[in-house]
Amino acid sequence: MAGTASRAGSNGRRERLRAETTAEIKDVALELMASGGPEAITLRAIAREMGMTANAIYGYFATRDDLVTVLISDVYTELADAVDAAWEGASAEGPAIRIQGWAGAFRSWALTNPEGFRLVYGDPVPGYDTPHGGAAPEAAHRVCAGLTALAAAAWPHAAHLHESSEFEWSDFDAGLVDKVRADFPGLPPAAVALALRLWGRLHGLVSLEIYGHLRTQTTSPDKLFREEVTQLVRSLGIPSRP
């Protein structure tokens, strides 16, 4: 019994040490990206920063691409968790409040995780071979569904503004169409176009902020973003309160 308990304790310590080292490897990778761009993410550079041998780090990630895939999956999942929580947390509110909450959660996540934002939406890692289906397909689907939910919430108020829309299902990627029609049956192609335009407006302003392009233009990027979202909601004919 004592031997069994000792082995169990030893295994537990090894697992904790491995988890801690894995987390440190990922943290160092993001730090290297922050200081040197995505091309700075290499296993040898990480091993050097951590005082490990190159061979030792391969015991955690067999290739640089394996590490990058895990990083993207982690940060993308964190984003999906953040916007989902904001959306569900405002479930008793009207569409204006819910859209503002989702948008605010997206910006807050990006500001807290600028390297994560760049990995998911910005700088490609040179030579990175994306896995078939993407690095984080589940998280990507959740964020896509969240964006479509924004359009679906707005649609009862905005549909009349799109009566002359000429969009058809053939105008969109077949995979996207399948997901939208499964998650939001009855939503027309024009609403999918609206979801993409909403994404463009939210992503565009946040991207300018993350990459420092607003730094010399305004001292109040938060106020600018809030005004953008307020005007976006207003342009869709959504009342500010339920």
MOBEL-V123042 format. One record per residue. SS is DSSP state (~ for helix, > for strand, _ for the rest). Layout:
ss->(SS | SS)
//
This chain:
ss->(_ | ~ | ~ | ~ | ~ | ~ | ~ | ~ | ~ | ~ | ~ | ~ | ~ | ~ | ~ | ~ | ~ | ~ | ~ | ~ | ~ | ~ | ~ | ~ | ~ | ~ | ~ | ~ | ~ | ~ | ~ | ~ | ~ | ~ | ~ | ~ | _ | ~ | ~ | ~ | _ | _ | ~ | ~ | ~ | ~ | ~ | ~ | ~ | ~ | _ | _ | _ | ~ | ~ | ~ | ~ | _ | _ | _ | _ | _ | _ | ~ | ~ | ~ | ~ | ~ | ~ | ~ | ~ | ~ | ~ | ~ | ~ | ~ | ~ | ~ | ~ | ~ | ~ | ~ | ~ | ~ | ~ | ~ | ~ | ~ | ~ | _ | _ | _ | _ | _ | ~ | ~ | ~ | ~ | ~ | ~ | ~ | ~ | ~ | ~ | ~ | ~ | ~ | ~ | ~ | ~ | ~ | ~ | _ | ~ | ~ | ~ | ~ | ~ | ~ | ~ | ~ | _ | _ | _ | _ | _ | _ | _ | _ | _ | _ | _ | _ | _ | _ | _ | ~ | ~ | ~ | ~ | ~ | ~ | ~ | ~ | ~ | ~ | ~ | ~ | ~ | ~ | ~ | ~ | ~ | ~ | ~ | ~ | ~ | ~ | ~ | ~ | ~ | ~ | _ | _ | _ | _ | _ | _ | ~ | ~ | ~ | _ | _ | ~ | ~ | ~ | ~ | ~ | ~ | ~ | ~ | ~ | ~ | _ | _ | _ | _ | _ | ~ | ~ | ~ | ~ | ~ | ~ | ~ | ~ | ~ | ~ | ~ | ~ | ~ | ~ | ~ | ~ | ~ | ~ | ~ | ~ | ~ | ~ | _ | _ | _ | _ | _ | _ | _ | _ | _ | _ | ~ | ~ | ~ | ~ | ~ | ~ | ~ | ~ | ~ | ~ | ~ | ~ | ~ | ~ | ~ | _ | _ | _ | _ | _ | _ | _)
//
